[in-house]
Each structure stands twice: as C-alpha cells, then as structure tokens.
Amino acid sequence: MSQHRSIASLSPGETGTIAGYRSNDIPIKVYEMGLLPGEVFTLTHRLPFNGPVCIRVKNNPNSIALRATEADLILIEST
Amino acid sequence: MTEMKIALVGNPNVGKSTIFNQLTGLRQKAGNYPGVTVERKTGTFTHQQVKYQLIDLPGAYGIHPSSLDEEVVYRVLADPQNSNYPEKVVVIGDPFNLKRSVLLYQQIREMGLPAIFVINMIDEAERAGLVIDVQQLEKVLATKVLLTDARAGKGIDELRAALQHQPGEYATAFDIPEEYTASVAQTKQITGARNNYNAWLTLSQKHHRYLPADQADELATLRKDQGINYHRLQIQETLARYTKLDQQLATAVKDTTKKRENATARLDRLLIHPFWGYVIFFALLLLIFQAIYTWSGPFMDAIDSGFAWLAASTSELLPAGPFNGLITDGIITGIGGIVIFIPQIAILFIFISLMEESGYMSRVVYLMDRWLKPFGLSGKSAVPLMSGAACAIPAVMSARTIENDKERLITILVTPFMTCSARLPIYIIIIGLVIPQTKFMGLDLQGLVLFGMYVLGVVAALGSAWVLKQVMKTSYKSYLILEMPTYKYPVVRNVLYNVWDKTMGFVLGAGKIILAISVILWVLGSFGISERFTNAEEIVRMENPGIDEEAFENRVQSERLEYSFLGSMGRAIEPLIEPLGYDWKMGIGLISSFAAREVFVSTMATVYSLGGTDDELTIRERMGAEINQNTGWPAYNFASGISLLLFYAFAMQCMSTIAIVRKETNSWKWTFIQLAFMTGFAYLAALLAYQMLK
C-alpha cells in the first residue's frame, strides 16, 4: 500500500473525490463508466471478507459495484 | 414500399429493450449474429409507407469492446459489408448518465453513421428535478433529440416519426493525437478504412480476429514497431471526450435538486445487506423452486391426462393398424411429452425475467462475486449459472458478458451441471415414484428432494469449476465493474414477451427433436427382423399353452418390443447399465435422451405403451406399474430411482448443449473434455448409489 488512500479505504457512508489511479493498466470500463478525477461519490455498501464495494456518484441514482482489488486502484483526494 | 434498417444502441440499463418492444410489438424474432452466438433480436414495423427493420444491439458503454457482446456492437457498426449494418442508428441514453451516452453517440457519428438521440426514463428525471435543455443538446449533438418514457409508452410516436430525420453536419469532437497521426494513416492504408477515426478504432482494438489474417499481421507489426499500447489509446480517447463534454453539456442539463434519497437506496439497505441480503436471496431461490413444483402440478396433471385421453380416443377413431400406432403411440405421445414441460418452464422464466426487469439480478452479481471468485468464476457467472436452471443453451450464450476469457470458459464448461428444466420432468416423475409424499419439518418432502437436486447441481458446477481453476494455469487479470440500476416495477409486457420467447424457443427447438425422436422410436420399436419378432404370436402360443386371450395379447406385444430394432439396441447396452439398476427398456431411454434429457420421459411412455395394450394409463401410472425383468422389482424403486436421478444430474445428455459449447468455446478439445468428464462422473455416481442402496 502506498501513502495514497483509495476507494477501498473508505467505510460505508463516507464520501470521497476521485484523484487518480494507482496504475495505468486499469480497465477501460472504469473510464467509460465515468469514474474520472474530480467525481464526487459516496461509498454506500461493503460486503464482508474483502468483498466488493458499492459506490454512488453524486447526483446519480444508479450505483456502481467494484471488486476490492479495483476499488484499491482508484485513488481519492486526501481530506 | 421503401425499407430501412435501424439499429438501437445504448448503455446497459437504459430501457433499450422496452423501447424495442414498444416499437415492434410481437413482430420480433431472436436469432444469432453470423459467426458468433450472441443473440440477435430483430423486429419490423411500418410507419408512413416505410418498412423499418429494427436491430436491438447488445448494451455497450463505449465502442471499444471489452466483452464479446460489445465486440458485436463494434463489428456491426464498423463494417458496411456486414449484413446487419444499419442505415441509421438510434442511440438511447438515460438522463442521469447523459455524458456516458453522448460519448457513445459521438463515437458512432464519427464512424460515419447518421444517428438520432433518445433520452429515456424522462419521468424519473422529472421527478428528480433534472431539467434538460433539448434545443441546446440538439445543437451540441447536431441531430434530433427526443425524450421518452418508454415504460408508459410516452414519446414513442414522436420517435417513430423522427426516424426519417436527416441529422445535420457533425463536427468531430475528438482529434487524433499528433503522435499517432502517422500510424493512423498507415492503418488506413492497410485496412482501407473509411476515415481516420475508423482507422484509429482499428489501431486501438485489442483483437483483430474479424480482419483478414494478412491485415491483422501487418497491424500487429505496425503496433510493435511504433510501440503502440492499444489500451493507452482507448483511455486517451475516452478522457479527451469527457473533458470536452464537461463543458459542452454544462448548460444542457440543470440539476435543480440538492438531496436525493430514493426508494432504491432504502431497498438496497436490506437487499444487499451483508447478512440479510444473502438470507433474502436464498429464501427467494427456495420460493422459486417450491413454486415450480407446486404451481405446475395441476397444469401437468391436466396435460398428462388430456393427452392420454386424446391418444385413447384417437386410437378408437382410427382403423387399427400401423398408421393408428404411429399417430397415437408415436406422435400424440411425443407431443404430450413436450407440452407437459410448458408450465414449469414458464414459471421459471417468469421469475428470472422479473429479477432481470426489476434490477435485482445485478444485485445478485454483486452479492455472489466474492463467493464465486475462489472457484475461478466471477459474480457475472451467477447469471449464466442461474439461467442454467432454465436451459443450458441460453445460459452458455449469456456467458458472453464476462470480460475475462478464463472465467468465461470455466463458466461455459460448468453451467451444464446446473439443473435445467429438461431435467425437471425426469426428477418430478422419478421423485413422485420413489419418494413418499409426506411432510418433513412442515415442508413437502418431495419438494425438498427436488431442492436437494438443485443444490447438487450447484455443488457439481462449483466443484468442477474449482478443479478447472487449478488445471488452467494462464495468468490473467479479472475485474468486476458493474452498474446497479435503480429498482423498477417490472414492465408486464417485457416479462410476458420474454417468457413467451423462451417458452416458444424451447417448444419449437427442443420440440422438433422430441417429435422426430418419438417417431423414429416408434418405427424402431414396431419393426424388427429377428425370428422372435416376426413369429411372436406362434412362439408365445407355444411357450404358454392355455393362456387367456388378454394375457396372450400383452405377451405378444412385449415379445415384439423386446425383439424389435429398438429392443435390440436396449439389450445391447444392458450389460453396461445393469450395475446401475436399469433394464434394457430404460437403456432405450438413455440412448434416445442423449439427444435431449427431456426425451427420456416421452421415450419411456412410448416404450411402455408399445409393450402394452391399454392406452388409458397416464405416463406416470405406466412407469409406476413397470417391473424390471432382471430383478423382479419395480423398475423405479428407491435404489434405481436415486441412481437415475444422479445419472441425469451429472451426465451431458443434451446434443444442443454440446453444439453450443463447441460454438462458444471454438474448441473441440474443451467440448470433448466436458462431455467425457460429465458422463463419466455420472456413471460412477449412479453406480455407487445403486450398489449401496439396493
């Protein structure tokens, strides 16, 4: 783990702003889904045993589920 | 009358199929795209003297494919020679993810296709306080923009009328980065692409399997020489478009509300709860299987006795002889064996399409991912595995949404272990014959055993997935990024279309096989060349002097069956299946049901009715009364019944599945491994069960 916090470090109910990505080699889907730097989101659910997380981008009623490994690739601004 | 080909394109979950159903009604059909088995839905309708042919393309987030589904979208839209290449595209977007939909729209326009833009679910946008400036958007997109609420049928007439709209001149929103212009020009030379953007798309594609081999080779060399990472190109394009769109759309959509606490968030607190989410999911599964068993009962009984009555009265009506036998024992019994499945299949598909329509299915993917991952599967495998509970053929096809090759292959290989509806009639009849009709802890024992058979299918699927994961050593990257849409009341029309589609697909597809096999069985069972067949009457008379007339008739009938072509085939494999507790008559069933499992019940009906003279008995009564000639016990006793249940649980008794797996994996090797593994395992399990229980 680097010193940057990622989506994976949030608890349910916490809000974050996407800052960037841990590597260049992340799925194109992340970009296409609009999980881009500057987007504000809330982590709404987490499943136990390092299961997937569920986030909701601000003003969007749909949620996006990410595996813990993908969630850890997306960095958030430190607050 | 002029004709026009229109393609519907859009992100998943935007209500694309609702619009498709609204436009075409029942004038639609499902087929496959040439070369791949991605389901192709087409429909037609006529509006103002123009006949429109509508193609419903699979959902896609962008034009860069990251799954087989998305590859189909790219291939149809990129190639004017493609038989599905549309003259116009309707891009459907949802108001909350407008940027994402416009991205796809831009890509399609820049490929050189005229398109109009539809924003669906406008009712939700209004309720949430979103204000969309249509005129502003039309200016940005240089085309007609329509607002629809397809679920209520609003805006559909306007959409029909707008199909003739000629979009205005479109200015490209993405300039190919300077460092790539040379490579793009070279690509254009290699492939003869229509414009620079199409060449750029070819250059940034992962697979080039649709291109001629020499072109693909040249491109591979080009990419290697220039050090081009296709993934980078895709990211660069997507980011550039989004950056521009942020400014362009800033004035087109106004969000007037601050806080949005919706019903979906409240429902999700329960439905994807770390504990209650699972409890609810498994309770729902149990409910579905209890419903299939109990709700279908009366319908099945009615169909069963209806066909028995039909066969008996037809037999009386027609003059006696071989033709009478063909109609009553062959065709009517065969059709009865198809129709009897309709209630269960329909009930199962009602539940599956309700789950898909309501948005619950994507929650299932989310809930199951963590638990399927250790078996080499992904949460997305949950959908093929659950659809496998209906039929392995569409289920294997639905695995195409899985992006990762290895996860997809494992999913395809293990899905046929899931308890498909073709196993259901066998299970129901055998369970009805060998499991007592009592209650166990307040639940119907027969229903519980049936549930147990489903659990067994899941265990077999996961177990073999785990084995495959250990064997297949490729290093791979797997991910899950999944949109979970808001919950919606299912549109009754969509559910009914889906249930109708799937049920008719089964009846016509499997029905053809069943009917053909029934007729073949009848022919093979009614003719023979051996001495004991042709002279059956004399031989029976000689061996049983003083037998009364009715018993004589029965003996002659069964003697004929035993020495017919069919009987010879059954007796040929009898040594192999005797240790499993079956006799040669059941052997006939095993042989014919290699084509499709469901044939077993209708085969047994044909075999037993050929061997007897009473036509009034239902299939169930006939099977219950049958005696195994080797052991002298009822043919369907507890031990042989359990053995038969296990055999059908594991064996690959379905030619259509074999064919579809070959097509989807594009590999005979995996197809044969699957066949040998499943049937071998089934034989061992059935052998063990019978030898221990008898």
Interface residues (C-beta under 8 A of the other chain):
Chain A: N24 D25 P27 I28 K29 V30 Y31 E32 M33 G34 L36 T44 H45 R46 L47 P48 F49 N50 G51 P52 C54 R56 N59 N60 P61 N62 S63 I64 A65 L66 R67 T69 E70
Chain B: N13 Y61 G62 H64 S66 F96 N97 K99 R100 L103 E124 A128 H231 R232 Q234 I235 T238 L239 Y242 D255 R260 N262 T264 A265 D268 I272 P274 S362 V365 Y366 L367 D369 R370 K373 G379 E403 Y479 L480 I481 L482 E483 M484 P485 T486
